[in-house]
Amino acid sequence: MVRTFTIEYPEGDAREIEHQLRVNQLVDLNGNPLPLPLASPRIIAYRVWKISTEAGRNTEDVVYHLELVTRPELESATPRGG
């Protein structure tokens, strides 16, 4: 079975990635997981809010739907709150 993983940005754009993610995971622009706590709140980060899967005969497409993380949320994810 061939599995593909795709991130879908809030604007509707999509990009294929090579790894799995989980709900509520913070990721960067490229879909790479961000280590917590964050070093700085001055980054663009997304949260995986939903995962959908579509299965075909020999394929499985997994789509990770992203939402933009707000500045206050990023500040709370840093060691001293920003």
N, CA, C and O atoms as a GROMACS GRO file, in nm:
protein
  328
    1MET      N    1   0.084  -0.118   0.000
    1MET     CA    2   0.000   0.000   0.000
    1MET      C    3   0.088   0.124   0.000
    1MET      O    4   0.186   0.132   0.075
    2VAL      N    5   0.055   0.219  -0.082
    2VAL     CA    6   0.127   0.344  -0.092
    2VAL      C    7   0.054   0.448  -0.008
    2VAL      O    8  -0.065   0.473  -0.027
    3ARG      N    9   0.127   0.509   0.087
    3ARG     CA   10   0.068   0.612   0.171
    3ARG      C   11   0.131   0.746   0.138
    3ARG      O   12   0.253   0.758   0.126
    4THR      N   13   0.048   0.847   0.123
    4THR     CA   14   0.098   0.982   0.103
    4THR      C   15   0.048   1.070   0.217
    4THR      O   16  -0.063   1.053   0.266
    5PHE      N   17   0.133   1.164   0.258
    5PHE     CA   18   0.101   1.257   0.366
    5PHE      C   19   0.104   1.398   0.309
    5PHE      O   20   0.202   1.437   0.244
    6THR      N   21  -0.001   1.475   0.334
    6THR     CA   22  -0.013   1.609   0.281
    6THR      C   23  -0.056   1.704   0.392
    6THR      O   24  -0.142   1.670   0.473
    7ILE      N   25   0.005   1.824   0.395
    7ILE     CA   26  -0.044   1.927   0.485
    7ILE      C   27  -0.126   2.024   0.402
    7ILE      O   28  -0.090   2.058   0.289
    8GLU      N   29  -0.237   2.069   0.459
    8GLU     CA   30  -0.324   2.165   0.392
    8GLU      C   31  -0.330   2.291   0.478
    8GLU      O   32  -0.376   2.288   0.592
    9TYR      N   33  -0.282   2.402   0.421
    9TYR     CA   34  -0.279   2.529   0.491
    9TYR      C   35  -0.419   2.590   0.497
    9TYR      O   36  -0.507   2.551   0.420
   10PRO      N   37  -0.441   2.686   0.588
   10PRO     CA   38  -0.574   2.748   0.601
   10PRO      C   39  -0.624   2.813   0.472
   10PRO      O   40  -0.744   2.820   0.449
   11GLU      N   41  -0.532   2.860   0.388
   11GLU     CA   42  -0.570   2.926   0.262
   11GLU      C   43  -0.613   2.827   0.155
   11GLU      O   44  -0.665   2.866   0.051
   12GLY      N   45  -0.591   2.697   0.180
   12GLY     CA   46  -0.629   2.595   0.084
   12GLY      C   47  -0.513   2.535   0.007
   12GLY      O   48  -0.530   2.433  -0.060
   13ASP      N   49  -0.396   2.597   0.015
   13ASP     CA   50  -0.278   2.540  -0.051
   13ASP      C   51  -0.240   2.410   0.019
   13ASP      O   52  -0.269   2.390   0.137
   14ALA      N   53  -0.176   2.321  -0.056
   14ALA     CA   54  -0.136   2.192   0.001
   14ALA      C   55   0.006   2.159  -0.040
   14ALA      O   56   0.056   2.208  -0.141
   15ARG      N   57   0.070   2.075   0.042
   15ARG     CA   58   0.208   2.035   0.017
   15ARG      C   59   0.229   1.895   0.071
   15ARG      O   60   0.187   1.863   0.183
   16GLU      N   61   0.294   1.811  -0.007
   16GLU     CA   62   0.321   1.675   0.037
   16GLU      C   63   0.441   1.675   0.131
   16GLU      O   64   0.539   1.746   0.108
   17ILE      N   65   0.432   1.596   0.238
   17ILE     CA   66   0.542   1.580   0.332
   17ILE      C   67   0.576   1.432   0.343
   17ILE      O   68   0.503   1.347   0.291
   18GLU      N   69   0.685   1.400   0.410
   18GLU     CA   70   0.732   1.262   0.416
   18GLU      C   71   0.713   1.196   0.551
   18GLU      O   72   0.766   1.088   0.574
   19HIS      N   73   0.640   1.259   0.642
   19HIS     CA   74   0.626   1.205   0.777
   19HIS      C   75   0.484   1.225   0.829
   19HIS      O   76   0.406   1.303   0.775
   20GLN      N   77   0.454   1.152   0.935
   20GLN     CA   78   0.323   1.162   0.996
   20GLN      C   79   0.323   1.270   1.103
   20GLN      O   80   0.427   1.303   1.160
   21LEU      N   81   0.205   1.324   1.130
   21LEU     CA   82   0.185   1.422   1.235
   21LEU      C   83   0.070   1.376   1.323
   21LEU      O   84   0.007   1.274   1.296
   22ARG      N   85   0.044   1.452   1.430
   22ARG     CA   86  -0.069   1.419   1.515
   22ARG      C   87  -0.150   1.545   1.545
   22ARG      O   88  -0.100   1.657   1.529
   23VAL      N   89  -0.272   1.528   1.588
   23VAL     CA   90  -0.360   1.640   1.620
   23VAL      C   91  -0.297   1.723   1.733
   23VAL      O   92  -0.240   1.668   1.827
   24ASN      N   93  -0.309   1.854   1.722
   24ASN     CA   94  -0.256   1.953   1.816
   24ASN      C   95  -0.105   1.970   1.811
   24ASN      O   96  -0.049   2.045   1.892
   25GLN      N   97  -0.037   1.904   1.719
   25GLN     CA   98   0.107   1.921   1.706
   25GLN      C   99   0.136   2.053   1.637
   25GLN      O  100   0.068   2.090   1.541
   26LEU      N  101   0.238   2.126   1.686
   26LEU     CA  102   0.279   2.251   1.623
   26LEU      C  103   0.385   2.220   1.518
   26LEU      O  104   0.477   2.142   1.541
   27VAL      N  105   0.370   2.283   1.401
   27VAL     CA  106   0.462   2.261   1.291
   27VAL      C  107   0.504   2.394   1.230
   27VAL      O  108   0.435   2.495   1.247
   28ASP      N  109   0.617   2.394   1.160
   28ASP     CA  110   0.663   2.514   1.090
   28ASP      C  111   0.600   2.521   0.951
   28ASP      O  112   0.512   2.442   0.917
   29LEU      N  113   0.645   2.616   0.871
   29LEU     CA  114   0.589   2.637   0.737
   29LEU      C  115   0.601   2.515   0.646
   29LEU      O  116   0.520   2.498   0.555
   30ASN      N  117   0.700   2.431   0.670
   30ASN     CA  118   0.724   2.314   0.587
   30ASN      C  119   0.660   2.187   0.642
   30ASN      O  120   0.675   2.080   0.584
   31GLY      N  121   0.588   2.199   0.754
   31GLY     CA  122   0.523   2.083   0.812
   31GLY      C  123   0.612   2.002   0.905
   31GLY      O  124   0.577   1.891   0.943
   32ASN      N  125   0.728   2.059   0.942
   32ASN     CA  126   0.817   1.990   1.035
   32ASN      C  127   0.775   2.021   1.179
   32ASN      O  128   0.747   2.136   1.211
   33PRO      N  129   0.770   1.920   1.265
   33PRO     CA  130   0.730   1.943   1.404
   33PRO      C  131   0.823   2.042   1.474
   33PRO      O  132   0.945   2.039   1.454
   34LEU      N  133   0.765   2.129   1.556
   34LEU     CA  134   0.843   2.225   1.634
   34LEU      C  135   0.867   2.169   1.774
   34LEU      O  136   0.774   2.118   1.837
   35PRO      N  137   0.991   2.178   1.824
   35PRO     CA  138   1.018   2.131   1.959
   35PRO      C  139   0.963   2.230   2.062
   35PRO      O  140   0.970   2.351   2.043
   36LEU      N  141   0.906   2.176   2.169
   36LEU     CA  142   0.854   2.260   2.277
   36LEU      C  143   0.946   2.248   2.397
   36LEU      O  144   0.997   2.140   2.422
   37PRO      N  145   0.968   2.354   2.473
   37PRO     CA  146   0.914   2.487   2.451
   37PRO      C  147   0.981   2.556   2.333
   37PRO      O  148   1.095   2.525   2.297
   38LEU      N  149   0.910   2.650   2.274
   38LEU     CA  150   0.963   2.725   2.160
   38LEU      C  151   1.074   2.819   2.206
   38LEU      O  152   1.068   2.873   2.316
   39ALA      N  153   1.173   2.837   2.123
   39ALA     CA  154   1.284   2.927   2.157
   39ALA      C  155   1.239   3.072   2.154
   39ALA      O  156   1.289   3.154   2.231
   40SER      N  157   1.145   3.104   2.065
   40SER     CA  158   1.098   3.242   2.050
   40SER      C  159   0.954   3.240   1.998
   40SER      O  160   0.917   3.150   1.922
   41PRO      N  161   0.873   3.338   2.037
   41PRO     CA  162   0.738   3.346   1.982
   41PRO      C  163   0.734   3.415   1.845
   41PRO      O  164   0.626   3.430   1.786
   42ARG      N  165   0.849   3.455   1.794
   42ARG     CA  166   0.856   3.527   1.667
   42ARG      C  167   0.877   3.433   1.549
   42ARG      O  168   0.974   3.444   1.474
   43ILE      N  169   0.784   3.340   1.535
   43ILE     CA  170   0.789   3.246   1.424
   43ILE      C  171   0.648   3.231   1.367
   43ILE      O  172   0.550   3.270   1.430
   44ILE      N  173   0.641   3.176   1.249
   44ILE     CA  174   0.511   3.141   1.191
   44ILE      C  175   0.492   2.993   1.220
   44ILE      O  176   0.571   2.909   1.177
   45ALA      N  177   0.386   2.962   1.292
   45ALA     CA  178   0.361   2.823   1.330
   45ALA      C  179   0.216   2.786   1.302
   45ALA      O  180   0.126   2.871   1.307
   46TYR      N  181   0.196   2.660   1.273
   46TYR     CA  182   0.063   2.606   1.249
   46TYR      C  183   0.036   2.492   1.345
   46TYR      O  184   0.129   2.427   1.394
   47ARG      N  185  -0.092   2.468   1.371
   47ARG     CA  186  -0.133   2.355   1.454
   47ARG      C  187  -0.215   2.260   1.368
   47ARG      O  188  -0.298   2.304   1.288
   48VAL      N  189  -0.192   2.130   1.384
   48VAL     CA  190  -0.273   2.030   1.316
   48VAL      C  191  -0.406   2.024   1.391
   48VAL      O  192  -0.409   1.984   1.508
   49TRP      N  193  -0.514   2.062   1.327
   49TRP     CA  194  -0.643   2.062   1.396
   49TRP      C  195  -0.733   1.946   1.352
   49TRP      O  196  -0.831   1.914   1.420
   50LYS      N  197  -0.701   1.885   1.239
   50LYS     CA  198  -0.783   1.775   1.190
   50LYS      C  199  -0.700   1.687   1.098
   50LYS      O  200  -0.611   1.736   1.027
   51ILE      N  201  -0.729   1.558   1.100
   51ILE     CA  202  -0.664   1.463   1.010
   51ILE      C  203  -0.773   1.389   0.935
   51ILE      O  204  -0.865   1.334   0.996
   52SER      N  205  -0.762   1.387   0.802
   52SER     CA  206  -0.858   1.311   0.722
   52SER      C  207  -0.782   1.210   0.637
   52SER      O  208  -0.668   1.233   0.596
   53THR      N  209  -0.848   1.097   0.612
   53THR     CA  210  -0.786   0.988   0.537
   53THR      C  211  -0.880   0.943   0.428
   53THR      O  212  -1.000   0.927   0.449
   54GLU      N  213  -0.823   0.921   0.310
   54GLU     CA  214  -0.899   0.867   0.198
   54GLU      C  215  -0.825   0.744   0.147
   54GLU      O  216  -0.708   0.752   0.110
   55ALA      N  217  -0.893   0.631   0.147
   55ALA     CA  218  -0.831   0.507   0.104
   55ALA      C  219  -0.880   0.467  -0.034
   55ALA      O  220  -1.000   0.474  -0.064
   56GLY      N  221  -0.787   0.425  -0.117
   56GLY     CA  222  -0.818   0.372  -0.249
   56GLY      C  223  -0.781   0.226  -0.254
   56GLY      O  224  -0.757   0.164  -0.150
   57ARG      N  225  -0.776   0.171  -0.371
   57ARG     CA  226  -0.746   0.029  -0.386
   57ARG      C  227  -0.610  -0.008  -0.327
   57ARG      O  228  -0.601  -0.101  -0.247
   58ASN      N  229  -0.505   0.063  -0.365
   58ASN     CA  230  -0.371   0.037  -0.312
   58ASN      C  231  -0.306   0.163  -0.257
   58ASN      O  232  -0.184   0.170  -0.244
   59THR      N  233  -0.388   0.262  -0.224
   59THR     CA  234  -0.333   0.387  -0.175
   59THR      C  235  -0.409   0.434  -0.050
   59THR      O  236  -0.524   0.397  -0.027
   60GLU      N  237  -0.342   0.514   0.026
   60GLU     CA  238  -0.405   0.580   0.140
   60GLU      C  239  -0.348   0.722   0.146
   60GLU      O  240  -0.227   0.740   0.160
   61ASP      N  241  -0.435   0.820   0.134
   61ASP     CA  242  -0.395   0.960   0.138
   61ASP      C  243  -0.436   1.018   0.273
   61ASP      O  244  -0.553   1.019   0.308
   62VAL      N  245  -0.336   1.068   0.347
   62VAL     CA  246  -0.361   1.128   0.477
   62VAL      C  247  -0.338   1.278   0.463
   62VAL      O  248  -0.232   1.321   0.419
   63VAL      N  249  -0.439   1.357   0.500
   63VAL     CA  250  -0.430   1.503   0.491
   63VAL      C  251  -0.434   1.560   0.632
   63VAL      O  252  -0.526   1.531   0.710
   64TYR      N  253  -0.334   1.642   0.664
   64TYR     CA  254  -0.327   1.711   0.792
   64TYR      C  255  -0.372   1.855   0.769
   64TYR      O  256  -0.305   1.931   0.699
   65HIS      N  257  -0.484   1.893   0.827
   65HIS     CA  258  -0.540   2.027   0.812
   65HIS      C  259  -0.478   2.117   0.918
   65HIS      O  260  -0.481   2.085   1.037
   66LEU      N  261  -0.423   2.231   0.875
   66LEU     CA  262  -0.352   2.321   0.964
   66LEU      C  263  -0.431   2.447   0.992
   66LEU      O  264  -0.511   2.492   0.910
   67GLU      N  265  -0.406   2.505   1.110
   67GLU     CA  266  -0.458   2.637   1.143
   67GLU      C  267  -0.342   2.721   1.195
   67GLU      O  268  -0.250   2.668   1.257
   68LEU      N  269  -0.346   2.850   1.168
   68LEU     CA  270  -0.240   2.940   1.212
   68LEU      C  271  -0.247   2.959   1.363
   68LEU      O  272  -0.355   2.977   1.418
   69VAL      N  273  -0.132   2.955   1.428
   69VAL     CA  274  -0.126   2.974   1.573
   69VAL      C  275  -0.107   3.123   1.600
   69VAL      O  276  -0.023   3.188   1.537
   70THR      N  277  -0.185   3.178   1.693
   70THR     CA  278  -0.180   3.321   1.722
   70THR      C  279  -0.058   3.357   1.807
   70THR      O  280   0.003   3.271   1.871
   71ARG      N  281  -0.024   3.484   1.807
   71ARG     CA  282   0.092   3.532   1.884
   71ARG      C  283   0.078   3.502   2.034
   71ARG      O  284   0.175   3.453   2.093
   72PRO      N  285  -0.037   3.527   2.098
   72PRO     CA  286  -0.048   3.494   2.240
   72PRO      C  287  -0.026   3.344   2.268
   72PRO      O  288   0.032   3.308   2.371
   73GLU      N  289  -0.072   3.258   2.179
   73GLU     CA  290  -0.050   3.114   2.197
   73GLU      C  291   0.098   3.080   2.185
   73GLU      O  292   0.150   2.996   2.259
   74LEU      N  293   0.167   3.146   2.091
   74LEU     CA  294   0.311   3.122   2.076
   74LEU      C  295   0.387   3.170   2.199
   74LEU      O  296   0.482   3.105   2.244
   75GLU      N  297   0.346   3.285   2.253
   75GLU     CA  298   0.412   3.338   2.372
   75GLU      C  299   0.395   3.244   2.491
   75GLU      O  300   0.486   3.229   2.572
   76SER      N  301   0.279   3.180   2.501
   76SER     CA  302   0.257   3.089   2.612
   76SER      C  303   0.335   2.958   2.595
   76SER      O  304   0.349   2.881   2.691
   77ALA      N  305   0.386   2.932   2.475
   77ALA     CA  306   0.462   2.810   2.448
   77ALA      C  307   0.613   2.832   2.462
   77ALA      O  308   0.691   2.741   2.434
   78THR      N  309   0.654   2.951   2.505
   78THR     CA  310   0.796   2.980   2.527
   78THR      C  311   0.827   2.971   2.677
   78THR      O  312   0.736   2.983   2.758
   79PRO      N  313   0.952   2.950   2.714
   79PRO     CA  314   0.986   2.928   2.855
   79PRO      C  315   0.937   3.036   2.952
   79PRO      O  316   0.888   3.004   3.060
   80ARG      N  317   0.951   3.163   2.914
   80ARG     CA  318   0.910   3.270   3.004
   80ARG      C  319   0.790   3.348   2.949
   80ARG      O  320   0.770   3.464   2.984
   81GLY      N  321   0.713   3.282   2.863
   81GLY     CA  322   0.597   3.349   2.808
   81GLY      C  323   0.632   3.460   2.710
   81GLY      O  324   0.557   3.557   2.698
   82GLY      N  325   0.745   3.447   2.641
   82GLY     CA  326   0.780   3.543   2.538
   82GLY      C  327   0.899   3.619   2.575
   82GLY      O  328   0.944   3.706   2.499
   0.00000   0.00000   0.00000
